Amino acid sequence: TMSFCDHAGIDKQVIRDNYRGEYYSTYQFYRANRFYAEVLPDEYYYAACDYAADTAHMNTDLIADICLGLSSYTTFAVTSGILDIWERIQMVQNFPNIVVGKGRANDGGVYVSTFVKQAIVEELKALNKKILAIGDSPIDIGMLETADQGYIVAMPKLSTGMVTYFAKASRSQIRQLTYSTYKYENVEEVRSIWQSLI
């Protein structure tokens, strides 16, 4: 998102202020989407999406781990970010199978909130599907705890919301991966997302 903003000429502080305090509501995502939609003409918007997709720092260890199961499982990216960026990443990486999120302001799609992520998991579990979920922020907690197994991936700057959550959630089933560079304290580590299926 920040690369998109750089290329599109959007003041990144506007986006940071929108989510200040790690507050993620549907309204916050609606507001961010309105900022992105102001990038005109369309060529500038899509050029910024291309730039962001091309310069995205991808977690290659995690992608390799996920791809171990691609022949047997369906993968979804459910993004509260810019859908057009993830669709471009999907084309280049040939991964994930399905991308869900919100396109430009009037282009359809769904504003993804914590409730949407959790609801998708609940609906799939109701169909007797086994769900492994991966997330990196407080917006993912409901999804990670509802999944059969949830995994948190820490960023260089640890999420204060996640630190607080783990300090209070003594019965959390969320795990983290041993190959992740950054880690949360007192969260169980496993070698692979597929470990719970082995």
LOMI-93796 format. One line per 3 residues: for each residue x, y, z of N, C-alpha, C. Coordinates in pm, whole numbers, padded with zeros to 5 digits. Layout:
BEGIN
X,Y,Z,X,Y,Z,X,Y,Z; ... $
//
This chain:
BEGIN
00083,-00120,00000,00000,00000,00000,00087,00125,00000; 00194,00122,00080,00279,00241,00085,00350,00264,-00048; 00390,00156,-00116,00450,00169,-00249,00350,00227,-00348 $
00227,00182,-00340,00120,00236,-00424,00107,00386,-00399; 00102,00425,-00273,00089,00567,-00238,00205,00649,-00292; 00328,00597,-00275,00446,00666,-00327,00431,00693,-00476 $
00396,00589,-00550,00389,00600,-00695,00271,00686,-00740; 00162,00682,-00662,00040,00754,-00700,00038,00898,-00649; 00136,00933,-00566,00140,01070,-00514,00044,01095,-00398 $
00002,00989,-00328,-00085,01004,-00211,00004,01022,-00088; -00030,01118,-00005,00043,01140,00119,00022,01019,00210; 00129,00945,00237,00118,00823,00317,00066,00852,00458 $
00091,00973,00506,00045,01006,00641,-00107,01005,00650; -00173,01037,00539,-00320,01032,00536,-00366,00889,00561; -00300,00792,00499,-00336,00652,00517,-00301,00606,00659 $
-00183,00644,00707,-00145,00607,00844,-00244,00664,00945; -00282,00791,00926,-00378,00853,01018,-00513,00783,01014; -00551,00735,00897,-00679,00665,00882,-00686,00541,00971 $
-00571,00474,00989,-00568,00352,01070,-00498,00372,01204; -00485,00496,01248,-00413,00527,01371,-00463,00440,01487; -00369,00389,01567,-00404,00306,01681,-00446,00166,01641 $
-00409,00125,01519,-00448,-00006,01467,-00599,-00026,01476; -00672,00079,01440,-00817,00071,01440,-00863,00036,01300; -00923,-00082,01286,-00963,-00132,01155,-01112,-00159,01153 $
-01188,-00069,01097,-01331,-00093,01081,-01364,-00084,00932; -01484,-00128,00898,-01526,-00117,00758,-01519,00028,00713; -01550,00119,00801,-01545,00262,00767,-01403,00305,00732 $
-01305,00255,00807,-01165,00289,00778,-01126,00239,00639; -01170,00118,00605,-01138,00063,00473,-01212,00138,00363; -01334,00180,00392,-01409,00262,00296,-01335,00394,00270 $
-01291,00460,00377,-01219,00587,00362,-01090,00569,00282; -01014,00464,00314,-00890,00439,00241,-00919,00416,00094; -01023,00339,00064,-01059,00311,-00074,-01096,00438,-00148 $
-01159,00532,-00078,-01194,00661,-00140,-01066,00738,-00175; -00964,00733,-00087,-00837,00800,-00117,-00774,00739,-00241; -00774,00606,-00250,-00713,00538,-00364,-00788,00572,-00493 $
-00920,00582,-00483,-01003,00609,-00602,-00979,00748,-00658; -00924,00837,-00576,-00898,00974,-00622,-00778,00981,-00715; -00705,00870,-00729,-00590,00868,-00820,-00645,00858,-00962 $
-00631,00968,-01034,-00681,00977,-01171,-00571,01031,-01260; -00576,01005,-01390,-00670,00916,-01458,-00643,00770,-01424; -00723,00682,-01480,-00712,00539,-01452,-00571,00486,-01477 $
-00504,00538,-01582,-00370,00487,-01613,-00275,00507,-01495; -00289,00619,-01423,-00203,00645,-01307,-00232,00546,-01195; -00361,00520,-01174,-00401,00425,-01070,-00343,00288,-01100 $
-00363,00239,-01223,-00316,00104,-01256,-00164,00097,-01265; -00099,00206,-01304,00048,00209,-01303,00099,00199,-01159; 00031,00265,-01065,00069,00257,-00924,00047,00116,-00869 $
-00060,00049,-00913,-00085,-00090,-00873,00026,-00181,-00926; 00064,-00161,-01052,00172,-00241,-01112,00302,-00220,-01035; 00331,-00095,-01004,00453,-00063,-00930,00453,-00131,-00793 $
00341,-00121,-00723,00333,-00182,-00589,00348,-00333,-00597; 00284,-00395,-00695,00296,-00541,-00711,00439,-00582,-00745; 00503,-00504,-00832,00640,-00536,-00874,00742,-00517,-00763 $
00716,-00423,-00672,00813,-00393,-00566,00774,-00453,-00431; 00664,-00528,-00427,00618,-00587,-00301,00723,-00684,-00247; 00749,-00671,-00119,00841,-00764,-00053,00760,-00887,-00015 $
00782,-00995,-00087,00705,-01117,-00065,00780,-01208,00033; 00706,-01272,00122,00761,-01365,00218,00780,-01499,00145; 00896,-01516,00083,00920,-01632,-00003,00916,-01764,00074 $
00962,-01764,00201,00956,-01887,00281,00811,-01928,00305; 00728,-01832,00337,00586,-01860,00362,00517,-01906,00233; 00545,-01838,00123,00483,-01878,-00005,00526,-02021,-00041 $
00654,-02052,-00023,00701,-02188,-00053,00629,-02290,00035; 00609,-02257,00161,00539,-02347,00253,00394,-02367,00207; 00326,-02259,00175,00187,-02268,00128,00180,-02351,00001 $
00273,-02327,-00090,00270,-02394,-00220,00290,-02545,-00211; 00341,-02594,-00098,00355,-02738,-00079,00219,-02808,-00089; 00113,-02735,-00058,-00020,-02795,-00062,-00107,-02750,-00176 $
-00052,-02673,-00270,-00135,-02616,-00377,-00205,-02722,-00462; -00144,-02838,-00479,-00208,-02939,-00564,-00326,-03005,-00493; -00332,-02995,-00361,-00439,-03061,-00286,-00541,-02965,-00226 $
-00506,-02838,-00215,-00591,-02742,-00145,-00612,-02616,-00228; -00719,-02546,-00199,-00749,-02418,-00261,-00699,-02307,-00170; -00631,-02208,-00228,-00581,-02095,-00149,-00659,-01969,-00182 $
-00687,-01892,-00078,-00757,-01765,-00090,-00670,-01655,-00031; -00666,-01541,-00096,-00613,-01420,-00033,-00733,-01331,-00009; -00759,-01301,00116,-00871,-01214,00152,-00807,-01086,00203 $
-00810,-00982,00120,-00734,-00862,00149,-00822,-00742,00182; -00782,-00670,00283,-00846,-00542,00313,-00768,-00430,00244; -00662,-00467,00175,-00581,-00370,00101,-00637,-00346,-00038 $
-00550,-00315,-00130,-00593,-00280,-00266,-00601,-00408,-00349; -00722,-00446,-00384,-00747,-00571,-00457,-00666,-00577,-00587; -00658,-00466,-00659,-00589,-00465,-00788,-00441,-00501,-00775 $
-00380,-00468,-00662,-00240,-00506,-00640,-00230,-00657,-00623; -00319,-00713,-00541,-00315,-00857,-00516,-00348,-00936,-00641; -00435,-00884,-00725,-00466,-00955,-00850,-00343,-00959,-00941 $
-00263,-00853,-00940,-00140,-00851,-01019,-00036,-00948,-00960; -00025,-00952,-00828,00066,-01047,-00762,00022,-01190,-00796; -00108,-01213,-00794,-00161,-01345,-00827,-00119,-01389,-00968 $
-00124,-01297,-01063,-00087,-01330,-01201,00061,-01365,-01212; 00146,-01290,-01143,00290,-01311,-01153,00333,-01436,-01077; 00281,-01452,-00955,00322,-01563,-00868,00247,-01693,-00899 $
00139,-01681,-00977,00050,-01796,-01001,-00001,-01850,-00867; -00034,-01757,-00779,-00073,-01787,-00642,-00131,-01660,-00583; -00234,-01662,-00505,-00316,-01776,-00466,-00420,-01809,-00573 $
-00503,-01911,-00547,-00604,-01949,-00645,-00711,-01842,-00661; -00753,-01783,-00550,-00865,-01688,-00547,-00825,-01566,-00466; -00859,-01446,-00515,-00834,-01322,-00441,-00968,-01255,-00416 $
-00993,-01217,-00290,-01117,-01153,-00250,-01083,-01018,-00189; -01158,-00916,-00224,-01138,-00784,-00166,-01218,-00679,-00239; -01174,-00555,-00225,-01246,-00441,-00283,-01162,-00377,-00391 $
-01222,-00362,-00509,-01157,-00292,-00618,-01174,-00142,-00601; -01153,-00069,-00706,-01173,00077,-00698,-01312,00108,-00649; -01333,00230,-00603,-01456,00268,-00532,-01585,00219,-00598 $
-01593,00224,-00730,-01717,00184,-00796,-01704,00054,-00875; -01596,-00021,-00852,-01569,-00141,-00931,-01620,-00270,-00870; -01698,-00264,-00765,-01750,-00386,-00703,-01655,-00443,-00601 $
-01683,-00566,-00560,-01605,-00630,-00455,-01665,-00600,-00319; -01594,-00638,-00216,-01644,-00623,-00079,-01538,-00557,00007; -01583,-00467,00095,-01491,-00410,00193,-01462,-00519,00296 $
-01337,-00557,00308,-01300,-00667,00396,-01270,-00612,00534; -01342,-00663,00632,-01321,-00627,00771,-01290,-00754,00849; -01264,-00739,00977,-01240,-00856,01061,-01359,-00951,01057 $
-01480,-00895,01048,-01601,-00978,01046,-01612,-01056,00915; -01574,-00993,00806,-01579,-01062,00676,-01481,-01178,00675; -01359,-01156,00723,-01260,-01263,00725,-01307,-01380,00809 $
-01360,-01350,00928,-01408,-01456,01016,-01529,-01526,00954; -01620,-01450,00892,-01740,-01510,00831,-01704,-01606,00718; -01602,-01572,00639,-01560,-01662,00531,-01514,-01796,00589 $
-01436,-01790,00697,-01390,-01913,00761,-01509,-01992,00816; -01602,-01923,00882,-01719,-01992,00938,-01801,-02060,00829; -01820,-01991,00716,-01898,-02049,00606,-01829,-02172,00547 $
-01698,-02165,00531,-01625,-02280,00477,-01625,-02398,00575; -01612,-02367,00704,-01617,-02474,00804,-01756,-02539,00807; -01861,-02460,00784,-01997,-02514,00780,-02013,-02613,00663 $
-01927,-02598,00562,-01927,-02691,00448,-01830,-02807,00472; -01786,-02822,00597,-01694,-02929,00638,-01557,-02919,00573; -01513,-02797,00547,-01378,-02775,00495,-01283,-02752,00611 $
-01161,-02804,00598,-01058,-02779,00698,-00988,-02650,00659; -00973,-02558,00754,-00921,-02425,00723,-00791,-02398,00799; -00687,-02366,00723,-00564,-02312,00777,-00562,-02165,00737 $
-00543,-02077,00833,-00547,-01933,00804,-00418,-01867,00848; -00377,-01766,00771,-00254,-01693,00799,-00287,-01545,00798; -00239,-01472,00898,-00263,-01329,00905,-00147,-01257,00969 $
-00155,-01122,00970,-00044,-01046,01025,-00085,-00929,01112; -00216,-00914,01142,-00257,-00798,01219,-00385,-00826,01297; -00426,-00733,01384,-00548,-00753,01463,-00673,-00780,01380 $
-00677,-00730,01256,-00794,-00757,01172,-00812,-00906,01147; -00706,-00984,01167,-00708,-01127,01138,-00741,-01215,01258; -00752,-01161,01377,-00768,-01243,01498,-00889,-01336,01489 $
-01006,-01283,01456,-01125,-01367,01449,-01108,-01481,01350; -01050,-01451,01234,-01025,-01552,01131,-00928,-01658,01182; -00819,-01615,01247,-00717,-01707,01293,-00768,-01797,01405 $
-00847,-01743,01495,-00898,-01822,01607,-01012,-01915,01562; -01086,-01878,01458,-01198,-01959,01410,-01150,-02073,01320; -01039,-02054,01251,-00984,-02157,01162,-00947,-02281,01242 $
-00934,-02393,01172,-00885,-02514,01240,-00745,-02491,01294; -00666,-02414,01222,-00537,-02370,01273,-00504,-02234,01214; -00470,-02140,01300,-00433,-02006,01257,-00286,-01978,01282 $
-00225,-01903,01191,-00083,-01869,01201,-00066,-01718,01190; 00012,-01662,01279,00043,-01518,01275,00183,-01501,01216; 00197,-01404,01128,00326,-01370,01070,00358,-01227,01114 $
00463,-01213,01192,00500,-01082,01245,00575,-01000,01141; 00551,-00871,01145,00622,-00775,01060,00743,-00720,01137; 00833,-00648,01069,00950,-00593,01141,00909,-00510,01262 $
00801,-00431,01247,00749,-00357,01362,00631,-00438,01413; 00650,-00502,01529,00545,-00587,01584,00418,-00507,01608; 00306,-00567,01576,00176,-00503,01598,00149,-00493,01748 $
00127,-00370,01797,00096,-00353,01939,-00036,-00421,01974; -00129,-00421,01879,-00257,-00489,01901,-00238,-00639,01920; -00150,-00699,01842,-00125,-00843,01855,-00049,-00872,01983 $
00048,-00788,02019,00123,-00807,02144,00025,-00807,02261; -00066,-00710,02262,-00166,-00700,02369,-00258,-00821,02368; -00300,-00862,02251,-00390,-00978,02240,-00324,-01103,02297 $
-00200,-01130,02257,-00133,-01251,02305,-00106,-01245,02455; -00085,-01125,02507,-00063,-01112,02652,-00189,-01147,02730; -00306,-01122,02671,-00434,-01146,02740,-00499,-01279,02703 $
-00469,-01333,02585,-00538,-01452,02534,-00459,-01578,02569; -00471,-01622,02692,-00393,-01737,02736,-00433,-01867,02666; -00551,-01872,02608,-00597,-01994,02540,-00596,-01981,02389 $
-00523,-01887,02337,-00516,-01870,02192,-00458,-01994,02126; -00517,-02033,02015,-00464,-02146,01939,-00376,-02100,01824; -00354,-01969,01812,-00271,-01915,01704,-00125,-01953,01727 $
-00059,-01995,01618,00082,-02031,01624,00161,-01941,01530; 00293,-01951,01538,00379,-01881,01443,00480,-01981,01387; 00547,-01939,01282,00633,-02032,01208,00780,-02011,01243 $
00852,-02122,01261,00992,-02112,01303,01077,-02036,01202; 01041,-02043,01074,01122,-01976,00973,01093,-01827,00960; 00996,-01776,01034,00968,-01632,01030,01082,-01556,01097 $
01120,-01447,01036,01230,-01365,01089,01189,-01297,01219; 01067,-01245,01225,01020,-01170,01341,00919,-01256,01416; 00920,-01245,01550,00835,-01334,01630,00771,-01259,01746 $
00655,-01310,01786,00588,-01265,01907,00631,-01355,02023; 00645,-01297,02140,00683,-01374,02258,00570,-01466,02300; 00608,-01581,02352,00514,-01677,02411,00406,-01727,02315 $
00438,-01731,02186,00347,-01790,02087,00417,-01914,02033; 00349,-02027,02041,00409,-02154,01998,00456,-02146,01853; 00572,-02207,01827,00628,-02211,01692,00614,-02351,01634 $
00586,-02356,01503,00582,-02483,01430,00663,-02468,01302; 00704,-02581,01244,00793,-02579,01127,00719,-02545,00998; 00589,-02577,00990,00516,-02562,00865,00368,-02540,00894 $
00301,-02471,00803,00156,-02454,00821,00085,-02589,00809; 00149,-02684,00745,00088,-02816,00724,00110,-02910,00840; 00183,-02867,00942,00217,-02954,01055,00092,-03011,01121 $
-00014,-02931,01131,-00136,-02979,01197,-00209,-03086,01116; -00171,-03100,00987,-00235,-03200,00902,-00152,-03328,00893; -00028,-03322,00944,00063,-03438,00931,00036,-03537,01044 $
//
